[in-house]
Amino acid sequence: MANITIKEVSEKNIPIILGLLYELGRPKPQNDSDVDSFRKLVKKYIIDSDKKIHVAMLDDTKIVGMVSMMFLSRLNRDTSEMYIPELVVLEKYHCQGIGKKLVNSCISLAKENHCHRIRLESGNQRKESHQFYKHLGFEQSALSFTMNLD
C-alpha cells in the first residue's frame, strides 16, 4: 500500500475537494459564479465547528481521497451522531485501503467526541460501496427517502 496519511483539510485544498466531489457525482459548476459559490460553501464547512473534512494524502503531496463529517444533535440523545455526507477516493487509488483509513479516522473522531453512532447514506446503485461499508462493520438500518425541490 502507498504511504497514506489522513489530515484535516485546509482552505488551500478547496479546489481539490471540489474535484473529488465532482468525481463522486456531485453537481459541477456551470459558470464562474457557481465555482465561487461552491468554494464559499466548502470554506464555510471548514470553519464550522460541527463539521470536519479529512483528506487522504499520498506521500504528503497529493490528495487522493476525502471524507466529510457532521456532528448532529438528536432530540432523544445526550450525545451527538456523526453523519458522513461524502466519502470518495480517486478511482485510480481504489482497493488500496485508503477508504478504510478515512473511515477509521471518522471512527476515532466520533469516539473522541462521544458520539453514539456514525451514520451515512449510499446510493442504491453503489453496490460495491455497500459491500465496503458492511465489511467495515456498518449495518443497513434504514431506507432513505428524498424529495427534490428544484
Phi, psi and chi 1 to 4 in degrees:
 res  aa     phi    psi   chi1   chi2   chi3   chi4
   1 MET       -  148.0  179.2  172.0   59.1      -
   2 ALA   -66.9  164.1      -      -      -      -
   3 ASN   -78.6   97.8 -179.8   23.3      -      -
   4 ILE  -113.6  130.6  -61.0  -66.8      -      -
   5 THR  -122.0  150.2   53.9      -      -      -
   6 ILE  -107.1  128.7  -53.3  -60.2      -      -
   7 LYS  -136.1  157.7  -61.1 -178.6  176.7 -179.0
   8 GLU   -74.8  141.4 -162.9  157.3  -25.9      -
   9 VAL   -69.6  155.5   75.1      -      -      -
  10 SER  -122.7  165.9   68.0      -      -      -
  11 GLU   -60.3  -29.9  -74.1 -174.2   36.5      -
  12 LYS   -66.0  -17.3   70.8  178.0 -176.6  176.7
  13 ASN   -88.6    0.6  -55.7  131.1      -      -
  14 ILE   -55.3  -46.5  -70.0  174.6      -      -
  15 PRO   -59.6  -37.7  -25.0   34.5      -      -
  16 ILE   -68.9  -40.1  -62.2  163.9      -      -
  17 ILE   -60.1  -44.2  -64.7  -59.1      -      -
  18 LEU   -61.1  -41.2  -69.4  173.2      -      -
  19 GLY   -61.8  -40.6      -      -      -      -
  20 LEU   -65.0  -39.0  -74.7  164.8      -      -
  21 LEU   -64.1  -38.3  -68.1  172.9      -      -
  22 TYR   -64.9  -39.1  -53.1  148.2      -      -
  23 GLU   -62.8  -31.3  179.7  151.1  -37.5      -
  24 LEU   -74.6  -12.1 -170.0   57.8      -      -
  25 GLY   102.5   10.4      -      -      -      -
  26 ARG   -72.6  158.9  -61.2  -59.5 -166.7 -102.7
  27 PRO   -58.0  140.2  -20.8   30.1      -      -
  28 LYS   -95.4  150.6  -68.3 -176.6  178.3 -178.0
  29 PRO   -65.5  143.2   21.7  -28.7      -      -
  30 GLN   -96.0  -18.3  -59.7  -59.3  -50.6      -
  31 ASN  -158.7  177.5   52.9   49.6      -      -
  32 ASP   -61.1  -34.0  -70.4  -16.5      -      -
  33 SER   -63.0  -40.1  176.2      -      -      -
  34 ASP   -63.5  -43.3  -75.0   -9.2      -      -
  35 VAL   -58.2  -47.2  171.6      -      -      -
  36 ASP   -61.9  -42.7 -171.4   48.0      -      -
  37 SER   -63.1  -44.7  177.0      -      -      -
  38 PHE   -63.8  -40.9  -70.8    1.4      -      -
  39 ARG   -61.3  -42.8  -75.7 -176.0  179.6  165.5
  40 LYS   -63.6  -38.2  -73.5  177.9 -177.5  174.4
  41 LEU   -63.7  -42.5  -72.1  169.1      -      -
  42 VAL   -67.1  -42.0  175.2      -      -      -
  43 LYS   -60.5  -42.7 -177.0  176.4  179.8  179.3
  44 LYS   -61.9  -40.2 -175.0  176.3  174.6 -174.6
  45 TYR   -61.9  -43.7 -156.2  102.9      -      -
  46 ILE   -62.3  -38.2  -69.9  170.1      -      -
  47 ILE   -87.9   -8.6   61.5  175.5      -      -
  48 ASP   -76.6  122.7 -172.9  -29.7      -      -
  49 SER   -68.2  -17.4   63.2      -      -      -
  50 ASP   -91.4    8.1  -73.3  -27.5      -      -
  51 LYS  -135.4  150.3  -62.6  177.5  177.2  139.1
  52 LYS  -142.9  151.5  -60.5  -80.7 -177.7 -154.5
  53 ILE  -131.3  126.3  -59.7  174.0      -      -
  54 HIS  -111.6  146.0  -75.1  179.6      -      -
  55 VAL  -120.2  150.7  -67.7      -      -      -
  56 ALA   -97.3  119.7      -      -      -      -
  57 MET  -105.6  127.6  -59.6  -76.1  -61.3      -
  58 LEU   -89.5  119.5  173.4   63.0      -      -
  59 ASP    52.2   31.6  -62.4  -35.5      -      -
  60 ASP    58.2   19.7  -78.7  -29.5      -      -
  61 THR  -127.2  -28.4   59.1      -      -      -
  62 LYS  -130.6  129.9 -179.9  179.0 -179.3 -178.7
  63 ILE   -81.1  124.1  -65.9  174.4      -      -
  64 VAL  -119.0   -0.5  -64.4      -      -      -
  65 GLY  -169.8  165.7      -      -      -      -
  66 MET  -156.5  157.7   57.5   89.5   54.5      -
  67 VAL  -139.2  137.3   61.3      -      -      -
  68 SER  -110.7  146.9   63.1      -      -      -
  69 MET  -136.0  147.8  -60.9  157.8  -90.5      -
  70 MET  -131.5  136.6  -57.2  170.5   75.0      -
  71 PHE   -97.0  115.8  -64.7   95.6      -      -
  72 LEU  -112.7  134.1  -56.3  173.7      -      -
  73 SER   -86.2  149.3   57.2      -      -      -
  74 ARG  -119.2  151.5  -56.9  -58.8  -61.8 -131.8
  75 LEU   -70.4  -22.9  -65.8  175.6      -      -
  76 ASN  -112.0   17.0   59.5  -23.1      -      -
  77 ARG  -138.0  146.3  -62.8  -66.0  -82.6 -123.7
  78 ASP   -84.0  -13.6  -70.4  -25.5      -      -
  79 THR  -111.6  160.1   56.1      -      -      -
  80 SER   -81.9  163.9  -66.8      -      -      -
  81 GLU  -111.3  137.3  163.1 -173.7  -82.3      -
  82 MET   -92.0  127.5  177.2 -175.4  -80.2      -
  83 TYR  -112.1  134.1  175.3   64.1      -      -
  84 ILE  -109.9  100.9  -59.9  174.9      -      -
  85 PRO   -75.6  -34.3   -7.8   17.2      -      -
  86 GLU  -137.7  136.5  -70.1   95.6   11.6      -
  87 LEU  -144.2  120.9  170.8   65.4      -      -
  88 VAL  -147.6  139.9   60.6      -      -      -
  89 VAL  -125.1  135.0  173.6      -      -      -
  90 LEU   -52.4  136.9  -70.2  172.7      -      -
  91 GLU   -54.2  -37.8 -171.2  170.7   -6.0      -
  92 LYS   -59.0  -22.2  175.8 -179.9  175.9 -178.7
  93 TYR  -110.7   13.0  -63.0   95.4      -      -
  94 HIS   -63.7  155.9  -78.2 -167.3      -      -
  95 CYS    62.9   30.6  -58.8      -      -      -
  96 GLN  -120.1   10.6  -64.0 -176.2   29.7      -
  97 GLY    86.1    4.8      -      -      -      -
  98 ILE   -72.8  -44.1  -62.7  167.6      -      -
  99 GLY   -60.0  -40.9      -      -      -      -
 100 LYS   -62.1  -42.5 -177.3  176.5 -178.4  178.6
 101 LYS   -61.8  -40.4  -81.0 -169.7  168.9 -164.3
 102 LEU   -64.7  -44.0  -74.6  164.6      -      -
 103 VAL   -64.6  -40.9  169.8      -      -      -
 104 ASN   -62.7  -32.7  -75.3  -20.6      -      -
 105 SER   -66.5  -35.0   75.0      -      -      -
 106 CYS   -67.2  -43.9  -65.9      -      -      -
 107 ILE   -60.4  -45.6  -67.0  168.4      -      -
 108 SER   -60.8  -45.5  -65.5      -      -      -
 109 LEU   -66.0  -39.2 -168.5   58.4      -      -
 110 ALA   -63.0  -41.7      -      -      -      -
 111 LYS   -66.3  -42.7  -72.9  179.0  178.2  179.2
 112 GLU   -58.1  -35.4  -74.4  173.6   26.9      -
 113 ASN   -95.3   11.3  -74.0  -83.5      -      -
 114 HIS    55.3   38.8  -51.7  -72.9      -      -
 115 CYS   -69.8  148.0  -66.5      -      -      -
 116 HIS   -87.2  -16.6   64.1  -86.6      -      -
 117 ARG  -167.6  166.9   72.2  174.8  175.4 -172.8
 118 ILE  -117.9  133.7  -61.4  174.3      -      -
 119 ARG  -128.9  144.3 -177.4  173.1   56.6   89.3
 120 LEU  -149.0  167.4   55.9   82.8      -      -
 121 GLU  -124.4  151.9  -62.4  170.5   -1.4      -
 122 SER  -143.1  128.5 -178.7      -      -      -
 123 GLY   -54.8  146.5      -      -      -      -
 124 ASN   -52.4  -34.5  -69.7  -31.8      -      -
 125 GLN   -77.2  -11.2   74.3  -78.1    8.4      -
 126 ARG   -89.8   61.9  -62.1 -176.1 -176.6  -85.9
 127 LYS   -59.3  -41.3  -56.5  -67.5 -175.0 -158.1
 128 GLU   -64.0  -38.6  -71.9 -179.6   17.1      -
 129 SER   -63.9  -39.4  -63.2      -      -      -
 130 HIS   -60.3  -43.5  -56.5  165.4      -      -
 131 GLN   -64.8  -39.7  -68.4  -53.4  -48.4      -
 132 PHE   -58.7  -49.2  168.5   72.9      -      -
 133 TYR   -64.6  -41.4  -65.5  128.4      -      -
 134 LYS   -62.5  -40.9  -72.4  176.6 -177.6  176.8
 135 HIS   -60.2  -32.6  176.2   74.5      -      -
 136 LEU   -84.3   -2.6  -66.2  178.1      -      -
 137 GLY   106.3    1.4      -      -      -      -
 138 PHE   -75.9  149.8  -73.2   83.0      -      -
 139 GLU  -120.7  144.1  -61.1  173.6   -5.6      -
 140 GLN   -73.1  121.9 -176.7  178.6   -3.6      -
 141 SER  -124.9   -3.9   60.1      -      -      -
 142 ALA  -162.9  169.3      -      -      -      -
 143 LEU  -106.4  149.7  -66.0  175.4      -      -
 144 SER  -110.7  135.6  176.6      -      -      -
 145 PHE  -122.3  139.6  -63.0   90.1      -      -
 146 THR  -131.6  157.8   58.3      -      -      -
 147 MET  -136.3  109.8  178.3 -173.8  -68.6      -
 148 ASN   -74.7  134.5  -70.0  -36.1      -      -
 149 LEU  -111.6    4.6  -59.4  176.1      -      -
 150 ASP  -117.7      -   45.7  -37.8      -      -
